[in-house]
């Protein structure tokens, strides 16, 4: 899932939740952001310590390094966006906009959007975290298989 997709999906879900009069809770948003921080830290630790020792093909090393760097950059970008949203929604003043007989609370929409985006970003980070772990395991298995075949 691309980051732009997360943003677009979160906008549609935000509109739906606001229309259904479902609002976000500050404590839940804070909890989700804290979990994102933990997953980000663990994911970055996994990326930084990713070992390609035993991979003998220069081509594979280059491909793996490129993929890992891409994931690292996306992790950093999505965490940066989450941090901006988390800080921003807390400092938005009460904004009411009236259309006909309906009052739209812009600050509530921003708060809901922050929550939805954070949840989708959490899913994104966890999915990529699992992919990195699977890649690491696959590389280890291939190296082990090659060693066993050579012995």
C-alpha positions, 0 to 999 in steps of 0.5 A: 500500500502506497502512502498516497493510497493511505492518505486517500483512503483515510479521507474517505473513511474520515468523511464516512465516520463524520457523516455517521457522527463517530468521533475520535478520542484523544486517548485512543489517538495518543495510544495509536501514535505510541504504538506507531512509535514502538513499531517504527523503532523496532522496524528501524532496528530491524532495517539497520541491523539487516545482515546480508552476510553470506549473500555472495551475488553482487546483484542480489546484494544490490537488489536487497540493499535497494529494497531495504533502503526504500522501506527505510525511507518509507518508514521514516516518511510515514512516521514523519507524517504521523508525527505532523498529524499528531502534533497538528490536530492537537493545536487546531482551534475550534472551527465551525462552518455552517452550510444551510442548517448543518454545522460542520466542525472542521477541527473534528474532521481533522481529528478523525482524519488524524486517527484514521490515518494513524491506524492505516499507517500502523497497518502499513508499518506492521505489514512492512515490518513482517515483510522485512522479517520474512525477507531476512528469514528467506535469505537465511534459509537460502544461505543455509540450504546452499551450505548444506548442498555444498557439504 
